[in-house]
Amino acid sequence: MKAMRELTAHRVDNHLNRKLDRHDWLGGGVLLLAAAFVAVSGSTVSAGAIRGWYAGLDKPEWSPPNWVFGPVWTVLYLMMTVAAWLVWLRREKEAITGALAVYGLHLLFNAAWSPLFFGLRNPDAALVDAILLWATVAVNIAMFYHIRLLSGLLLVPVLLWVSFAVSLNAAIVALN
């Protein structure tokens, strides 16, 4: 078992030339909790409005079924967390503060969208937030990419999905 942990730690970040320590795992845990908080708070706000207010909105024909959003965001939050954790692991070799600050802003815009759209029932404000989210994800990709290639690449699906979400949000604004 100990050999497996050592092998796994080496594979996760072999460029560190050291074993993962408790600070590495603690940072990963904090990043996971932050993403989980954003995910749970967003789903809590949206749950009641999906069947009521949201169901009554006019949506474009290409709008996916409601059940698609939960699984997609779950996978994206996991990818975002891994990307940020891999950046965190470079903290001794790279200046990561700016990249993780932008990641925090990215989570903040992500967390704000559901309360704006579903809680306040304000698709216009949510659209502004979604555009800001898109911009922070794009900047985050560039910053993460320069620190750790894989971290930047892990955020590309997030940018693609947020691009789709911005389009859907804009279509809902236009139709209603």
N, C-alpha and C positions, 0 to 999 in steps of 0.2 A: 504494500500500500504506500509506504513512504517513497519507494522508487517511482511509483506512478505519479505521485504529487510532484516530485522533483522533475520528472520528465515533462509533465503538463506545464509546470511553471517555466521550464526552459523553452518549450514550444510557444507559449503565449508571447513571450518577449525576449527572445534569445539575444537580441542586440544589446541588452542591458549588461550582460556579462555578470549577472548576479541573480540570486534567487529572489522571487517575489517575497516581500516582507509584509508585516501586518499593516503598514501604511499604504502599501499598494492595494491590498484587499479592502481596507477601510475606505479608501478613496473610491474604489469600485462600488462598494456598498452605498456610499453617500450618493453617488451618481445614479445608481439604480433606484434608490428611494426618491430622489428628486423626480426622475422620469415617472415613477409609479404614482407619485402625488399628482403630477400634472394629468396623467391618464385617468386616474380615479376621479379627480375633481371635475374633469371635463365630461366624463360619462355620467356622473351624478347630476350635473346641471342639465345635460341634454336628455336624460332618460324620460322624464315626464313630458317634455315638449315634442318629442318625436312623434308620438301617436296623436297628439292634439294639434297644436299650432303648426308644426312643420308639415304634417300630413295635409293641411289645408292650403299650403303654399303651391303656387304654380312652379313646376320644375321643368327643366329641359328634358327631352326624350332620352338623352344619353345619361341621365342621372342614374347612378347605380342603386340597387336595392339597399335599404337601410342596414341590413345585416352585414354588408361588406365592410363598413367603416370600422367596426370593432376589431376584427382580425387584422385588417391592414394596419391600423394604428398600433396594435400590439406588436407586430413584427417590426414596424418602424421605430417604436420606442426602444425595443431591444437593440436594434442596429445603432441607434443614436447613443445608447448607453455604452455599448462596446467601443464605438468610435471615440467617445470622450474618455473612456477608461484607458484606451491605448495611448491617448495623448497624455493623460495623467501619469502613465508609466514612464514617460520621457522627461518628467519634471527635473531630473538631475542633470540632463544633458541639453535641454532646450528651454527657451523662455516660453512658457505655456500659459501664463496668466491672461494675456490678451485673448488667446483662442478660447480658453474656458470661460472668460467673461462674456464673449460673444455667444458661446453655447448657453450660458445662463440667460442672456437676452432672448435667444432663440426659444428656450423653454418658457420664458415669461410671455412672449407673444403667443406661443402655442397654448398656454394656460388661459390666456385672455379670450381666445376665440369663442369657446363654448358659452361662457357667460354673456358675451356680447351678442352672439347670434341667437342662442336658445334662451338664456336667462332674461336678457333685456329685449329680446325679439327685435333686434336691430341689425338686419343684414348689411346695411350701409357701413356702420361702424365695424362690423366683423370683416367686411371686405378690406377696409383700410388696414386692420390688424393682419389679415391674411397676406396682404402685399408686403407689410413690414416683416412678417414671418418669412416670406419667400426671400426677401433681401438678406435677412440674418442667416438663413440656411446657406445661401449662395456665398456669403462672406465666410461663414464657418467652414464650408468645403475648402475654400482656398487656404484658410489658416491651418486647418487640420492637415491638409494635403502636404503643406510645407514642413510640418512636424513629423507626420507619419502618413505615408501614402495610403495605406489601408484605411486609416481613419477618414480621410477625405472621400475615398471611394464608397465607404459605408453610408455616407450622407447623400450620395447621388439619388438613390431611390426616394429619399425623403423630399428632395427638391422636386423630383418628378411628380410625386403625389401632391405636394403642396401646390405645384403648378396647376394640376387638375382641380384641386380644391378652390384655388383662386378663380379659375374659370367657372366652376359650378356656382360659387358664391356670387360672382358677377352676373351670371345668367339668372339666378334667383332674384337679384336686385332688379334686373331689367324686366323680368316677367311679372314682378309684383309691384 
